[in-house]
Amino acid sequence: MSSKKTIISDSNGLRIDTYLSDVMEGMSRSYAQKLISEDFVTVNDMAVKAKYKINKDDKITIEIPDAVIYEAKAQDIPIEILYEDDQIIVVNKARGMVVHPAPGNYDGTLVNALLFHCNGRLSSINGIERPGIVHRIDKDTSGILVVAKTDNAHRFLGKKFEEHDIDREYSAVVRGIVSENGARIDAPVGRHPVDRKKMAVNTRNGKNAVTHFTVEKRFRKATLIKARLETGRTHQIRVHLSYIGHPVIGDEIYGGLKKGHSIKGQALHAGRLGFLHPSTGEKVVFEAEPPEEFKILLEELENE
């Protein structure tokens, strides 16, 4: 059963997709566009396009179809495994791979690959769409993730992440010359007040976010840094580095896109992950070098 809602517009001149994302709780602009394109939205009982500009007192009817629960399927996809036992599996995720299925990316994800490799034996805490997933990194960020095979391991690791009792270190190449040798960025991160698809430093509605960084090497117009997460908000490193005027090279969302470099996606790699093992309680640390395209970028910067 779908649900319907009718609202009377109190604005004038806004695109309808923008308006719906503002007034409908939890609705993104992209989802509003999908509903409009599939004729689930009418204005004054007539179908419209996403670019339609609303008038005050327009009658807008939105039909929201029931969500389809997707069960991730096992797929034979190569992945780099750094460690595995009966409780956890640690992988070095390739850049360009989505961590778990979501609208637009139901196949070819890390979860699909893990279900095949582990014969379906992953923790059930996050349901059938995200089995085993304790934490995530962005599609275009490469690097280390720990995945839980059992519910006990998932609960243990989840608590450690909540308590910020996890060592997470990233390598990043940022635009411009960072003058400090190191610094602590303490700025709350939350949803961007205008663009709902982005995160931003948000002092009003953001959550506490702290990133530490040190400079590894300076190039003519860029800097290689190591960043350590004290907290783990969505896009935290990318938002924080953009906030201080040094966005990650290749990051088209937060201002790091620059012509002349071969790297696709942001130059950000989760190279070190340390945590207490859920069975033994002993500290384990895993490291992985950045991918080849990251190293090629460094060579390009060296030769500029």
N, C-alpha and C positions, 0 to 999 in steps of 0.2 A: 504494500500500500504506500503510495506516495502521499506527501503532505502539501497543502496549498496555503499560501498566505497572500493577502491583498493589502497593499499599503497605498496611501495617498501621498504623492510627492510634496515635499515642503521646500524643494529647491528648484532652481531654474538654470538651464544651460549646461548642466553636467552631463557627461556621457553616462548612459544607463549602467554600463558595466562598473564604472567608477562609483556611481551612486550606490549600487547594490552592495559593493564590497565595503562601503562606509557604514551602511545602515543595517546590514544583515550580519549578525554576530557569527564569527567564525567562517565567513565566506570570503575567499580570495577573489581577486579580480579575474584570474584565469578561470576559476570555477564558474564565476558569473558569466563569463564569455561562453563557456561550454554549454551552460543551461540556455543561454540566448540562442546559440547556434543550433540547438536541438529543439527549439520552439517550446521550451518550458517556461518562457517569460513572455507575457503580453503586456502591451500598454493600451489602455482603453479598449481591451478585448481584441487587439490586433498584434500580430507578430512584428518584431522589430529587429534591427541589427544592433550589434554592440556599440556602434558609433552614434546611435540615436541619442539626441540631446533632449533631456526631459524638460517638461514644463511644470510649473507649479500646479498642483491639484490633478496631475496625471494619475489615473488609477493603474497601478502596477501589480500584476498578479504573477506570483512565482510558484511554480510547482517543483518540489524537490523530490526526485525519485529516491526510493530506498537504496541505501548503500549496498553494493555487492561485495561480499566478503571474499577476498581472493586467497586461495591457498597456494603458497609458493611450491613450485615443482622442482624436483631434482634435475639438474642439467650438468652434463659432463663438460665443465669449463676448467681450463688449467688455472691453478692458483699457486702462489708461493707460500709454502707452509714452513714456518720457522721452528715451531714446537707443537707437540701434540701428546696428550695422555688421555686418561679416561674421564677427566673433568673439564679440560679446556683445550682449545686449539688457538694458536697464535699465527696470524697470517700477515704477509706484507702485501697490502692491497695495491693493485696497479692503478695509475691515474686513468680516469675515464670510466672506471667501474663503479656503479651505484651499489651501496651497501645492501639495501633490502628492497623488495618490490614496492612500488608505489604507482599511482596513476601516471601513465606514460612510460614506465619502466618496469614491466611485469616479468621480463625475461632477462637473462644475462647478468644478473646481479650476484653479489658475493654470496647471499643466502642461497640462491639456486645452486651455485657451485658447492657450497658447504653441505647442503642436503645430499648431494650426490656422493661427495667424498666421505661423509660420516654415515651414509646409509640411513639418513633421516634422524639420527640420534643427536638432537640438539635440545636445549632446554625449551620448555613450553611456556615460560612466563610471559613472553611477548606475543603469544598467540601464533596462528598459522601463517601470518604474513611476515613476521620478524623473529622466527625462532632463533634463540641463542644470542641475539644481538644485545650486548650490554652497553656499548657506546658506538658512535659513528664518526666517520670523517667524510668530508664532502666528496662528491663524484670526482672532481678534478684535483683533489689532493691525494697524493700517494702516501703509503706508509703502514704502520703497524696497528693492528687491532687484535684484541683478545675476545674470543667468542666462547660462550659457556655451553658445555655439552649437557650438564645436569642442572636441575632447578636449584639445588643447594649451591652449586658454584655460581649460578646467576645471582642469587640473593646475596651471597657473600661479596662478590665483585661489585654489584650494584650499590651496596652499602658503602664500600670503599670509595666509589666514585662520588656518591653523595657527600661523603665526609672530606672530599678532596685529598684522599690518602693514596693518590696514584701519581707516579712520576711520568710526565709527558713532555717530551722535548721535540721541537720541530726545527728544521732548517728552512729558511726563507730567503729569497732574494727580493729586495725591495728597491723601489725607485728612489734615486737621490742619495746623497751622502749623509748618513746618520752621524751627527757630530759627537754624541755621547758614546762612550765605550760600553755603556750598559745603562739600563733604566728599568723602573717599575711603572707600568701603566695601570692605574686604578681608576676605571671609568665604567659605570653601569651600562650593560648592553641589553637592548630590547628591540621590539619591532619598530621599524622606521615610521615616524608619524605620518608620512605622506605615501611612500611606496611600501605597500604591505609585503612585497616579495623580498624586501631587504631588511637587514638588521642595522642598528645604528647605536652610537652612544646616546643613551636616552636617560637623562637625569630624573625625569618625571616618572616613567613607568618601567625603566630597565631594572635588571637584576645585577647584584654585585658581581663584578668581573675584574680579575687581576691577571695581568700578563707580565712576566719578566723577560728581558732580552739582553743579550750581549752581542757585540759586534765581532764577527769572525774575520772579515776582510772587506776593504773598501776598494771599489773600482772607480772608473772615471765618472760614471753617472749612476752608480748603483752600489748597494751594500749587501753583503752576505751576513745574515744574523742567525743566532740560535735563540729560539723563543721557548720559554717554559710556562706551561699553564698552571696557575694556582687554582683557577676555577675553569669550568668547561662550558661556556655558553655557546649557542649556535653562532658560527662564523666568528668566534671571538678574536682570534689572532688577526684575521683579515680586517675586521672592523677596527680593532685597536691600532694596527699599523697605519691604516688609512687615516684614522683620527689624528695621529701625530704627523701626518703629512708624508708618510712613506708607504704607500700601498704596495702590496705584493705584485711583482711584475707578472703580467698575464692575467691579472684579476679584472675582468671586464665589469664586474658588478661594483667594485669598490675603488675604481679609479686607477688600476694598475696596468690597463691595456696600453701597449706601446708597440708601434711598428718597428720592424728591424730585428726582432728576436724570433727564433724558430720554435720556442716552447709553446705548446697549446695548453690553455688553462693556466691556473696560478702556479707560480714557482714555490710550492709549499709541500714539504715532505715530513711526515710524522716518523722521525728516525729513531726514537728511543721510547720504550715503554717499560716501566717498572711497577711491580705490585706484589702484594703478598699472595702466595699460592693458596687457593681455597682449601686444599687438603692438608698441606704441611705447615702452613703459616709462615713459611720461609720466604724471604725476598727473592724474587726472580726478575731479571732485567734482560730485555731483548733489544737488539739494535739492527738496523738495516740501512744500507747506503742509499742515497737518492737514486732515482732511475737515470738511465742514460741521457734522456733529454734535459734533465736538470744539470748534469755534468757538462753537456754541450753548451748550455746557456752560460755556464761559468767560463768556458773557453771563449765564447763569443765576447763576453764582457772583458776578459783579460786582453783580448786582441783589439778592442775598440781604440 
